[in-house]
Amino acid sequence: DNPDQRVQNDAEQATVGLVTTMAVIASTSISLILYTIYVTNQVGWRATLTVYGYYLTSSVVNKYLMSPIVALTYNQDKLEGNFRYNHVRLRTYSEAIAFLGGEKDELKSLNRCFRFCYENELLLNIRQSALNLFTSMTSNSNTVLAYCIVAYGVFGNSSAALSEKVDPG
């Protein structure tokens, strides 16, 4: 394994990754612009603003729900590591602990470590469930929002034309 080959391979992977990322960004931006123009022409600017408002609000709520999960996950890993360390320490020094009569102190220590792990995991699961519920509701309501916008475009304009035909005066 040659260092020059590793540098060349890393440079190639970085270039491919950058080109792929730029292609996705360009494609997404063009699609977004064209879709915005199309929807605005078909249904009107209110529908376009409604969609952007919906996604902006969803993103803000998602960020609010997701932020504590990162810290809780990090904390959970740390607490589990502490618990494993204390458990290994107990197994390693079990003979000395037994001779010195430290069973009660060790039991308290391990129970405290386990309680911290359990409480953090419980909180993490509650927060993750709230995020999953919101994500599911958001993804399901995307379809409903799209149908409402189409319905507004179909029935919103035709109701004004229909009222003109019914009431000629």
N, C-alpha and C positions, 0 to 999 in steps of 0.2 A: 504494500500500500504506500504509494508515493504522495508526499504532501502536495506536489504540483497537481496531481490528478484530483485530489480532494478539493483544492481551490478551484480548479476548472469545473468540477462537477457542481460545487456550490454556486459558482457564478452562473452556470447553465440553469440550475434549478431556480435561482433567484430571478433570472431573466424570464423564464417560462411562467413563473408565478406572477410576475409583474405584468406581463403581456395578457395573461388570462384575466387578472383583476381589472386591468384597463378595458378589456373587451366587455366584461360584464358591466362595468360602470357606464361605458358608452352606450351599450345596447339598452340598459335599463333607463338611462336618461332619455334616449330617443323615443323609446316606447312610452315613457311617462309624458313627454311633451306631446306626442301624437295622440295619445289617448285623451289627454286634457283638451286638446283642440277639438277632437271628434265629439267627446261628450258635451263640451260647451256648445258646439254647433247643433247637436241633436236635441239636447234637453235644456240647455241654458246654463248660465253661470251659477245659479243657485245650487243646482245639483253638483256642480264641480266643487264649489265651496263646501257643500255638505260632506262630500266624500273626503276632501282634504281635512276638514275639521274633525271628522270621525277618526281618521287615521292618526291625526296629531294627538287627539285626546287619548286614543288607545295606546299610543306610544308612551305618553307621559304616565299613564296609569301603570302600564307594563314596567316601565323603568322604576316607578315607585315600589311596586310589588317585588321586583327582582333584586333591588339593591341589598336588602338585608339578607337575602339567601346566600350571597357570595360570602359575607362575613360569617354567617352561621356555618357554612360548609367548611371554611377554613378552620373555624373554632372546633368543629366536630372532629376534623382530622387531628388537630392538636390534642384534644381531650382523649381521643382513642389511643393516641401514641403514649400519652401519660399513663393511661390505664394499663396498656400492654407493658410499659416499662415497670410500673409498680408490681404487676403480676409476675414478671420475670424476676424482679428483685426479691419478691417473696419466695419464689421457688429456689432461687440461688441461696438465700440466707435463711431458709426455713429451719435448719437445725439450730442456728444461733438464736433465732427468734424464739424457738421453743425452749431452749435452755435458759434464756433470760426472761421468759414469761411475757413476751410482748405480743401475744396473740390478739388480745383485745385492741391494742393500739393499731396493729396492722389491719384488723378487721374494720375498724373505724376509717382508717385511711383508704382502704380499697372500696368500702361502701361509699365514701364521699366522692372518690374518683368516678365510680360507676354512676352515682346519682347525677353528677355533673354531665356525664356523657348522655344519660337517659333524658334529662331535662332539655339539653340542647338538641338532641335528636327529635324529641317531641315537638319542640318549637320549630325546628327545621321542617318537619313533616307538615305542620299546620300552615306555615308560610308557603311551602311548595304546593300544597293542595289549593290554597287561595290563588296562587299564580296559575296553576293548571286549570282551575275553574274559569278564571278570567280569560285565559288563552282560548279555551274551548268555546266560551260564550262569544268572544270576539270573532273567531273563525266561522262560527255558525251564523252570526248576525251579519257578516259580510254579504252573504247571499241574499238575506232579507233586504239589506240596504240597496243592493243592486236591483232587486225586483221593485222596490219602492221608487227608485229613480226612473226605471223604465216605465212603471205605471204612471208616474207623474208626467213623463214625456208623452205617453200615449193619451192618457185621460185628461191631463191638465190643459193641453192645447185644444183638444177636441170638445171639451165642455164649453169653452168660450165660443167656439164656432157653433156648437149645438144650440146654445142659448140665443145666438143671433138668429138662427133659423126658426126657432120656436116663437120668439118675440120679435116680430118685424119692426115694431115701433120703437 
